[in-house]
């Protein structure tokens, strides 16, 4: 065992990708599998710089399909394993992550969204929401945390390992190229020093004893012979996903009582929306925000309660309606009008949101 | 002959980790020299993120008398991560008359990037400064800085640029000055300066707690939002 990478707490100034690498170290991840792609490269780069020091491992595979499958394999062997990718790499990862979903393998994947479709830009977008939540064949039984700062990248990367291993669903940390590359201060910490217990990992295969005699056999499958058999397995998984959802979902809200306009945003765009809402609230306007931290499972009840108190809502995102789709689904049956501020592939400033909000509220008068 | 021809040109390269502040120090140094009426060329040698650092600042810096060697947006097509093309003038930047300040990205490879610059290896007056921020975990202690700087090949001096962005206070800068001073002693290198942002400058004075010059930084990089 190498020494502890972080002792107690330590103030630091770094890029988001580095924050992810340090978080994985702090969470005592054992191995990263990966294939280079911008804007997540420095996750790999820092992990490989740090790995020899702390007795960690890294495998660069030939593509993201393999990076995903080797992550699944590492976890099957009981390793606290993770990978990170973006854009077209996230597309390729969907096949292995569907397998993880089918077999309830607790993989951890960090996504730094870039512009799409295809190779598009290496820079930024929020266009991987649908892909990350629902990109596989199947029902999207995954957990997706959308972070908005370096501190959250650090906190939720650590948390993702615990969520994955506790609930045994593939868990994603969804950020973006801006969060990946920008520099920001944060506090690094040893989870233990904060009282965070890491959920222990265990091997899925090669357990001691004779299968069928000393223990139940490890019968791991992603293939079924009949529709009914698949239906039974899926029904159980769906039930467990839904039963655990209230415990997993996270959200944040502000000024939601009696809002003339409720801004709905996630990830880094949430920061702009929050600044806009606070500025407008400071001017006496009834503007609030609702931010889903988990995009999957979605904080449905909480959003419905907030939306029920609002005259109208506005979905703000750097995509053409991916968060909007989730919001519409979760507000189904409600009559609250939904406005939008959709800017696929580009950043959104608080000033733009303030201007748009003023226009909308002005129209209402 | 004009006076500037008698002056020894300042040739300096700034290297360091991501977020160490190498670009901010390079930009400020270039502006400072230009303010003295010197001819200054600022060179973007960031091979990882060439579009994100000096390019958006060209329009700010050129009226201040700094000639910036960096691509313009319309000169590039979207190569993405496939690679970047070195601007031809960058290869020959040391032949520019006057002072030449190089902002070298991807600090982990350090001075190796200078291999791309004609004459860099033979130029005795080219100084390479490692910019150190103790808020970076891999340069947060004396032993870590010593290890880091030894990996950088040629380094002629250290700059204490310890900061936490907008949350920096003087205690943090002072802590950085102490650690960087101790690391410099182990390495046998001078501490060229302690850099502080202008809001904190009044609390330090002209020299830091260990007698090193204080460089006052105006923060240009927050304007480099692409």
Interface residues (C-beta under 8 A of the other chain):
Chain A: X6 X10 X11 X12 X13 X14 X15 X18 X22 X36 X37 X38 X41 X42 X45 X49 X119 X121 X122 X123 X181 X183 X184 X185 X188
Chain B: X18 X19 X49 X52 X78 X80 X81 X108 X133 X135 X136 X137 X138 X140 X163 X164 X165 X167 X172 X226
